[in-house]
Amino acid sequence: MGLRSKLYHGMNPLLTEARRLPDERLLRLTWNDGHVAEYGYDYLRGWCPCAGCQGHTGLTIRYRPPAGPMTSVSVQPVGNYAISIAFSDGHGTGIYRYDFLRRICPCGRCSEVQDAITL
């Protein structure tokens, strides 16, 4: 079992805070287990899980680099399981589930993220 599997096996991570850091072009996420990570806006836009970006199969999500530098216009909660991010390119239909955000965590503590994730 890989590091990521060991860290999150049987766990339902809950987001306790999402803070935009506009000058750094980052989104800082704080989790109920104390984990804190900063996600670049370009990185999050590239991992957009919506059907328009990923297709309609829903089986694999691939990283697709954005056309240019991104900023976040807004971050909104979606129920108690996800956030929605509106980006500066006008895109805002992706729903980023908490478990998905933890799987793509870019911090050094988490294992290396691949260029595709099978759901």
Secondary structure, 3 states (H helix, E strand, C coil): CCHHHHHHCCCCCCEEEEEEECCCCEEEEEECCCCEEEEEHHHHHHCCCCHHHHCCCCCEEECCCCCCCCCEEEEEEECCCEEEEEECCCCCCCEEEHHHHHHCCCCCCCCCCCCEEEC
